[in-house]
Amino acid sequence: MAAGQRGRQPPAHVPKGLGEGRRGQTGRGLDLGVFDIVIWAGAGVTLAGVAGLVACIVYVLRQRRAGLDEATLRSRLQRGVVWNMAALFISVIGLMLVVVGIALT
């Protein structure tokens, strides 16, 4: 018996090696540890950051096509740069959560 199974045996009708969770459990539920949750939360935060980046691209393209004068366009693009940096920061934080979750699993 491998370490970590704590003396549990899979049911007799299940072939050896099947029906065991990652941690040797035979329960039927979703077996998420703390770091699994960190990984999935990080993936969600990363996707939110990427969605923000896409929104920044759409915003800048619309502002450029609007035919504004240079001063107005410059001020609006500066606002877009701020949102772009915020979205990039959020995406990086999410990726860091994923890496930490994987490293500590």
C-alpha positions as YAML, in Angstrom:
chain: A
units: angstrom
residues:
- id: 1
  name: MET
  ca: [0.00, 0.00, 0.00]
- id: 2
  name: ALA
  ca: [1.43, 3.39, -1.00]
- id: 3
  name: ALA
  ca: [2.08, 6.08, 1.53]
- id: 4
  name: GLY
  ca: [-0.80, 8.51, 1.93]
- id: 5
  name: GLN
  ca: [-3.60, 5.98, 1.43]
- id: 6
  name: ARG
  ca: [-4.12, 5.62, 5.17]
- id: 7
  name: GLY
  ca: [-5.25, 2.02, 4.96]
- id: 8
  name: ARG
  ca: [-8.16, 2.58, 2.59]
- id: 9
  name: GLN
  ca: [-8.86, 0.03, -0.11]
- id: 10
  name: PRO
  ca: [-10.86, 0.67, -3.27]
- id: 11
  name: PRO
  ca: [-14.09, -1.32, -3.54]
- id: 12
  name: ALA
  ca: [-13.67, -4.87, -4.82]
- id: 13
  name: HIS
  ca: [-15.50, -4.20, -8.10]
- id: 14
  name: VAL
  ca: [-13.11, -1.37, -9.06]
- id: 15
  name: PRO
  ca: [-9.91, -2.46, -10.83]
- id: 16
  name: LYS
  ca: [-6.70, -1.72, -8.96]
- id: 17
  name: GLY
  ca: [-5.56, 1.84, -9.53]
- id: 18
  name: LEU
  ca: [-8.97, 3.13, -10.59]
- id: 19
  name: GLY
  ca: [-11.38, 4.96, -8.36]
- id: 20
  name: GLU
  ca: [-8.62, 6.49, -6.28]
- id: 21
  name: GLY
  ca: [-8.31, 10.24, -6.04]
- id: 22
  name: ARG
  ca: [-5.02, 12.06, -6.31]
- id: 23
  name: ARG
  ca: [-4.52, 11.63, -2.60]
- id: 24
  name: GLY
  ca: [-5.62, 8.01, -2.46]
- id: 25
  name: GLN
  ca: [-9.22, 8.74, -1.57]
- id: 26
  name: THR
  ca: [-12.09, 6.77, -3.02]
- id: 27
  name: GLY
  ca: [-14.79, 9.35, -2.23]
- id: 28
  name: ARG
  ca: [-17.08, 10.58, -4.96]
- id: 29
  name: GLY
  ca: [-16.88, 14.35, -4.30]
- id: 30
  name: LEU
  ca: [-14.71, 17.05, -5.75]
- id: 31
  name: ASP
  ca: [-11.34, 16.71, -4.04]
- id: 32
  name: LEU
  ca: [-9.85, 20.21, -4.06]
- id: 33
  name: GLY
  ca: [-7.06, 21.12, -1.70]
- id: 34
  name: VAL
  ca: [-6.18, 24.64, -0.66]
- id: 35
  name: PHE
  ca: [-3.55, 25.02, -3.35]
- id: 36
  name: ASP
  ca: [-5.89, 23.66, -6.01]
- id: 37
  name: ILE
  ca: [-8.23, 26.49, -5.12]
- id: 38
  name: VAL
  ca: [-5.31, 28.95, -5.32]
- id: 39
  name: ILE
  ca: [-4.51, 27.64, -8.82]
- id: 40
  name: TRP
  ca: [-8.10, 28.00, -10.05]
- id: 41
  name: ALA
  ca: [-8.49, 31.42, -8.43]
- id: 42
  name: GLY
  ca: [-5.27, 32.51, -10.11]
- id: 43
  name: ALA
  ca: [-6.55, 31.26, -13.45]
- id: 44
  name: GLY
  ca: [-9.74, 33.28, -12.97]
- id: 45
  name: VAL
  ca: [-7.84, 36.42, -12.02]
- id: 46
  name: THR
  ca: [-5.57, 35.95, -15.04]
- id: 47
  name: LEU
  ca: [-8.57, 35.63, -17.35]
- id: 48
  name: ALA
  ca: [-10.04, 38.80, -15.86]
- id: 49
  name: GLY
  ca: [-6.76, 40.60, -16.58]
- id: 50
  name: VAL
  ca: [-6.69, 39.32, -20.15]
- id: 51
  name: ALA
  ca: [-10.29, 40.46, -20.61]
- id: 52
  name: GLY
  ca: [-9.19, 43.89, -19.37]
- id: 53
  name: LEU
  ca: [-6.37, 43.93, -21.91]
- id: 54
  name: VAL
  ca: [-8.80, 43.10, -24.71]
- id: 55
  name: ALA
  ca: [-11.11, 45.87, -23.48]
- id: 56
  name: CYS
  ca: [-8.18, 48.31, -23.57]
- id: 57
  name: ILE
  ca: [-7.40, 47.35, -27.15]
- id: 58
  name: VAL
  ca: [-11.01, 47.90, -28.17]
- id: 59
  name: TYR
  ca: [-11.10, 51.25, -26.33]
- id: 60
  name: VAL
  ca: [-7.94, 52.53, -28.04]
- id: 61
  name: LEU
  ca: [-9.10, 51.40, -31.49]
- id: 62
  name: ARG
  ca: [-12.44, 53.18, -31.02]
- id: 63
  name: GLN
  ca: [-10.71, 56.36, -29.87]
- id: 64
  name: ARG
  ca: [-8.38, 56.35, -32.87]
- id: 65
  name: ARG
  ca: [-11.25, 55.83, -35.30]
- id: 66
  name: ALA
  ca: [-13.32, 58.61, -33.72]
- id: 67
  name: GLY
  ca: [-11.37, 61.29, -35.61]
- id: 68
  name: LEU
  ca: [-10.60, 63.43, -32.55]
- id: 69
  name: ASP
  ca: [-8.11, 66.27, -32.49]
- id: 70
  name: GLU
  ca: [-4.62, 65.47, -31.25]
- id: 71
  name: ALA
  ca: [-4.92, 66.90, -27.73]
- id: 72
  name: THR
  ca: [-8.19, 65.10, -26.99]
- id: 73
  name: LEU
  ca: [-6.90, 61.86, -28.49]
- id: 74
  name: ARG
  ca: [-3.71, 62.09, -26.43]
- id: 75
  name: SER
  ca: [-5.62, 62.58, -23.17]
- id: 76
  name: ARG
  ca: [-7.95, 59.68, -23.93]
- id: 77
  name: LEU
  ca: [-5.09, 57.39, -24.92]
- id: 78
  name: GLN
  ca: [-3.30, 58.25, -21.67]
- id: 79
  name: ARG
  ca: [-6.39, 57.06, -19.83]
- id: 80
  name: GLY
  ca: [-6.24, 53.87, -21.90]
- id: 81
  name: VAL
  ca: [-2.60, 53.37, -20.92]
- id: 82
  name: VAL
  ca: [-3.54, 53.57, -17.23]
- id: 83
  name: TRP
  ca: [-6.26, 50.93, -17.72]
- id: 84
  name: ASN
  ca: [-3.84, 48.83, -19.76]
- id: 85
  name: MET
  ca: [-1.25, 48.83, -16.97]
- id: 86
  name: ALA
  ca: [-3.92, 47.96, -14.39]
- id: 87
  name: ALA
  ca: [-5.15, 45.04, -16.49]
- id: 88
  name: LEU
  ca: [-1.59, 43.84, -17.04]
- id: 89
  name: PHE
  ca: [-0.93, 44.02, -13.29]
- id: 90
  name: ILE
  ca: [-4.06, 41.99, -12.54]
- id: 91
  name: SER
  ca: [-3.04, 39.39, -15.10]
- id: 92
  name: VAL
  ca: [0.45, 39.11, -13.59]
- id: 93
  name: ILE
  ca: [-0.98, 38.69, -10.08]
- id: 94
  name: GLY
  ca: [-3.17, 35.85, -11.37]
- id: 95
  name: LEU
  ca: [-0.22, 34.13, -13.02]
- id: 96
  name: MET
  ca: [1.77, 34.46, -9.80]
- id: 97
  name: LEU
  ca: [-1.07, 32.77, -7.91]
- id: 98
  name: VAL
  ca: [-1.05, 29.92, -10.42]
- id: 99
  name: VAL
  ca: [2.73, 29.46, -10.14]
- id: 100
  name: VAL
  ca: [2.63, 29.57, -6.32]
- id: 101
  name: GLY
  ca: [-0.24, 27.07, -6.24]
- id: 102
  name: ILE
  ca: [1.59, 24.68, -8.54]
- id: 103
  name: ALA
  ca: [4.88, 25.03, -6.68]
- id: 104
  name: LEU
  ca: [3.28, 24.32, -3.30]
- id: 105
  name: THR
  ca: [1.03, 21.46, -4.38]
...
